[in-house]
């Protein structure tokens, strides 16, 4: 971190931190922007979720992508941590597994910017399990 020597340095730091916080916690109209939820339970954190979240926050800011990045608890995909749920406006959520900064970059460039699905999606199977239970 750079040293703050002047009032102008302090103002620049404040503005930068505000931008980061807006990306992390902007929730005025989350349905209109890209939403990214990083699983930050114990298993996610130990697998590198903090670095993944920091990457999303910094890169979305650099690339000027209007998004909200938040943390969530366990998504029950411990085998695939770090896991990240991405919701594009007007679309169903997609959960990606084993998301490190390299994978996060691919998610930003291919899925968020172009809408192209990429490898690493965790299939949704909870609806089928619920349906199977009703048959019993």
C-alpha positions in Angstrom: 0.0 0.0 0.0 1.3 3.4 -0.9 1.9 6.0 1.8 -0.5 8.9 2.1 1.5 12.1 2.1 -1.1 14.7 1.1 -4.8 15.3 1.5 -5.1 14.6 -2.3 -3.6 11.2 -1.7 -6.2 10.5 1.0 -9.0 11.6 -1.3 -7.8 9.3 -4.1 -7.7 6.4 -1.7 -11.2 7.2 -0.4 -12.6 7.3 -4.0 -10.9 4.0 -4.9 -12.2 2.3 -1.8 -15.7 3.6 -2.5 -15.7 2.1 -6.0 -14.6 -1.2 -4.6 -17.3 -1.2 -2.0 -19.9 -0.3 -4.7 -18.9 -3.3 -6.7 -19.1 -5.5 -3.6 -22.3 -4.2 -2.1 -24.3 -2.2 -4.7 -27.7 -3.6 -4.3 -30.1 -0.9 -5.5 -31.1 -2.8 -8.6 -29.1 -6.1 -8.6 -31.5 -7.6 -11.2 -30.2 -5.1 -13.8 -26.5 -5.9 -13.4 -24.3 -9.0 -13.4 -24.4 -10.6 -10.0 -21.5 -12.7 -8.7 -21.7 -14.6 -5.5 -18.6 -16.2 -4.1 -19.0 -19.0 -1.6 -17.0 -18.0 1.4 -17.7 -20.8 3.9 -14.7 -22.4 5.6 -14.0 -24.8 2.8 -14.3 -22.1 0.2 -11.9 -19.8 2.0 -9.4 -22.6 2.5 -9.5 -23.3 -1.2 -8.8 -19.7 -2.3 -12.2 -18.0 -2.5 -10.8 -14.8 -1.0 -8.3 -14.4 -3.8 -11.0 -15.3 -6.3 -13.4 -12.7 -4.9 -10.6 -10.0 -4.8 -9.8 -10.8 -8.5 -13.5 -10.4 -9.5 -13.7 -7.0 -7.6 -10.5 -5.6 -9.1 -11.0 -6.9 -12.7 -14.7 -5.9 -13.0 -13.6 -2.4 -11.9 -10.7 -2.3 -14.4 -12.9 -3.6 -17.2 -15.7 -1.2 -16.3 -18.3 -4.0 -16.1 -21.4 -3.0 -14.0 -21.7 -5.8 -11.5 -22.4 -6.7 -7.9 -19.9 -9.0 -6.1 -21.0 -10.5 -2.8 -20.1 -13.3 -0.6 -22.3 -16.1 0.4 -22.1 -19.1 2.7 -21.9 -22.7 1.8 -23.5 -23.7 -1.5 -23.0 -27.5 -0.7 -20.4 -28.0 -3.5 -17.4 -28.5 -1.1 -15.8 -30.8 -3.6 -15.6 -28.0 -6.2 -14.5 -25.1 -4.1 -14.0 -22.2 -4.7 -17.5 -22.0 -6.2 -19.0 -18.9 -7.8 -22.6 -18.3 -8.8 -23.0 -15.9 -11.8 -26.4 -14.4 -12.7 -26.6 -12.4 -15.9 -29.6 -10.0 -16.1 -32.7 -11.8 -17.1 -31.1 -15.3 -17.0 -31.0 -18.2 -14.6 -28.0 -18.5 -12.2 -25.0 -20.6 -13.3 -22.6 -22.1 -10.7 -19.0 -22.6 -11.6 -16.6 -24.8 -9.6 -12.8 -24.7 -9.0 -12.7 -20.9 -9.7 -9.3 -19.5 -9.3 -8.2 -16.2 -10.8 -7.4 -17.8 -14.2 -10.9 -19.4 -14.3 -12.4 -16.1 -13.1 -10.8 -14.3 -16.0 -12.3 -16.8 -18.4 -15.7 -16.3 -16.8 -15.5 -12.6 -17.2 -14.3 -12.7 -20.8 -16.4 -15.5 -22.2 -19.5 -15.8 -20.1 -20.1 -12.3 -18.7 -19.0 -10.4 -21.8 -20.1 -12.7 -24.6 -22.7 -15.0 -22.9 -20.7 -18.1 -24.0 -20.9 -21.1 -21.6 -17.6 -22.5 -20.6 -16.3 -25.6 -18.8 -16.6 -25.9 -15.1 -20.4 -25.5 -14.7 -21.8 -27.5 -11.8 -25.1 -29.0 -13.1 -28.3 -28.3 -11.2 -29.7 -31.6 -9.9 -31.7 -30.6 -6.8 -35.0 -30.4 -8.8 -34.6 -34.0 -10.0 -33.9 -35.2 -6.4 -37.0 -33.4 -5.2 -39.0 -35.0 -8.0 -37.6 -38.5 -7.2 -38.6 -38.1 -3.5 -42.2 -37.3 -4.5 -42.5 -40.7 -6.3 -41.6 -42.7 -3.2 
